[in-house]
Amino acid sequence: MITHLPERFFKNVSLPISESSAQSAMKYVMKERPAQRYYSLLIRLLEPSDSFSMVVRNDNTDLLRISLINMTVYEIYLFALGLPANFPINQILVLGEHKEQFIPTEKGDCVSSYCYELAVPARTEREEYRQRILNDLNKHFGIEVTLERLTIVKDSRKVLSIAGDSLELIWEVQLMMIMKAK
């Protein structure tokens, strides 16, 4: 017995297959990979796409590949320093003239995005590959990034005394990421 189904149950084969922008960025990085087994690669993206990070370890080929796709410079540094992706931007100090190159100054500002990939031997420790990422970024962008605990003014309050009104500052120790030109 043959049952004839209405055409609405069949998918139209001629529909264009659209790939996500993150996949296209990853495919672009894969095309740019050098022939060497171990390498580091930094590419500035011209079109924005979804950002993600990927760490793949293959013991059979002795390869550990870290891919950071479509990230701003400070986001790559956050990864290399082991900080969370939601680290507050107001806790990042850029010393020098080119702050807008690294951090959006206003909501909605566009900052250059990059794809970074590092391929190292599979037995490479986390601290070692993070240091390699830091070294690569510092060399390429001509900056030095450090983490420091700074004492900052958190708040203030009025204090009434016999001598008159005065202001008391409330201090707090806060972790800051400091980017400065070499």
C-alpha positions in Angstrom: 0.0 0.0 0.0 1.3 3.4 -0.9 0.3 6.4 1.2 0.6 9.8 -0.5 1.6 12.5 2.0 0.8 16.2 1.4 3.8 18.3 0.3 3.9 20.2 3.6 5.5 17.2 5.4 8.6 17.3 3.2 11.5 19.7 3.7 12.4 22.0 0.9 15.8 20.8 -0.2 16.7 24.0 -2.0 16.8 26.1 1.3 20.2 27.6 1.8 22.1 26.1 4.7 23.4 28.9 6.8 26.3 28.3 9.1 26.7 30.3 12.3 29.2 33.1 12.5 31.1 31.2 15.2 31.6 28.2 12.9 32.8 30.5 10.1 35.3 32.1 12.4 36.6 28.7 13.5 36.8 27.5 9.8 38.8 30.6 9.0 41.3 29.9 11.9 41.6 26.3 10.7 42.5 27.5 7.2 45.2 29.8 8.6 46.9 27.2 10.8 50.6 26.8 10.0 52.1 23.5 8.9 54.1 23.2 12.1 52.8 20.9 14.8 53.2 23.4 17.7 52.4 27.1 17.0 50.5 30.2 18.2 48.3 32.2 15.9 46.6 35.5 16.4 44.1 36.8 13.8 42.2 40.1 13.9 38.6 39.5 12.8 36.8 41.9 10.5 33.3 40.7 11.1 31.8 40.1 14.5 30.7 36.6 15.4 29.8 34.6 18.5 32.7 34.2 20.9 33.8 31.0 22.6 36.8 29.1 23.9 37.8 25.6 23.3 40.5 23.4 24.8 41.2 20.1 23.1 43.7 17.5 24.3 44.7 14.6 22.1 47.2 12.2 23.8 47.4 10.1 20.6 48.9 12.9 18.6 50.5 14.6 21.6 48.6 17.9 21.0 46.9 20.4 23.3 45.0 23.0 21.3 43.6 26.1 22.9 41.3 28.2 20.7 39.9 31.5 21.7 37.5 32.7 19.0 36.1 36.2 18.5 37.4 37.7 21.8 38.5 41.2 22.6 42.1 41.7 23.8 41.1 42.0 27.5 38.9 38.9 27.2 41.9 36.9 26.0 44.0 38.3 28.9 41.2 37.2 31.3 41.5 33.7 30.0 45.3 33.7 30.2 45.2 35.1 33.8 42.6 32.5 34.9 40.0 35.2 35.7 36.3 34.7 35.1 34.8 36.0 31.8 32.4 38.2 33.8 35.3 40.1 35.5 34.1 43.7 35.9 35.4 46.1 33.3 35.6 48.8 35.9 38.4 46.7 37.6 40.6 47.0 34.5 43.0 49.9 34.3 44.6 50.8 31.0 47.6 53.1 31.5 48.4 55.0 28.3 46.6 56.6 25.4 44.9 53.7 23.7 42.2 52.6 26.1 39.6 52.4 23.4 41.7 49.8 21.6 41.3 47.3 24.4 38.2 48.2 26.3 34.8 49.7 25.2 34.6 53.2 26.7 30.8 53.4 26.4 28.0 50.9 26.1 27.7 49.6 22.6 31.2 50.7 21.5 32.9 48.3 19.1 36.3 47.0 20.0 38.4 44.8 17.7 38.0 41.1 18.1 40.6 38.5 17.7 41.0 34.7 17.3 43.9 33.2 19.2 45.0 29.7 18.9 47.9 27.9 20.7 49.0 24.3 20.0 51.5 22.8 22.5 52.5 19.3 23.6 49.6 17.5 25.4 51.5 17.3 28.7 51.8 21.1 28.9 50.6 22.3 32.3 47.9 24.9 32.6 50.3 27.6 34.1 52.8 27.0 31.3 50.3 27.5 28.4 48.7 30.5 30.1 52.1 32.1 30.4 52.8 31.4 26.7 49.5 33.2 25.9 50.5 36.1 28.1 53.9 36.3 26.4 52.4 36.2 22.9 49.9 38.9 23.7 52.4 41.2 25.5 54.8 40.9 22.6 52.1 41.5 19.9 50.3 44.4 21.5 53.4 46.0 23.2 51.7 46.0 26.6 52.3 44.4 29.9 49.4 43.1 32.0 49.6 42.4 35.7 47.1 41.6 38.5 47.4 43.7 41.6 45.4 44.1 44.8 44.8 47.9 45.1 43.2 49.8 48.0 40.4 51.9 46.6 37.7 54.3 48.0 34.5 52.3 48.1 32.3 54.9 49.7 32.2 57.9 52.0 30.0 59.2 54.8 29.6 62.4 56.7 30.8 62.5 60.2 29.6 65.2 62.6 32.0 66.4 65.2 32.3 69.3 67.5 34.8 70.9 65.1 32.2 70.7 62.3 31.3 68.3 59.4 33.9 66.1 57.9 34.0 63.2 55.5 35.1 59.7 56.3 36.3 57.5 53.4 35.6 53.8 53.4 38.4 51.8 51.8 38.4 48.4 50.2 41.0 46.1 48.7 40.1 45.1 45.2 41.7 42.9 42.6 42.6 45.0 39.5 43.9 44.0 36.1 46.5 46.7 35.0 47.4 47.1 31.3 50.3 49.4 30.6 52.5 50.1 27.6 56.0 48.8 27.7 
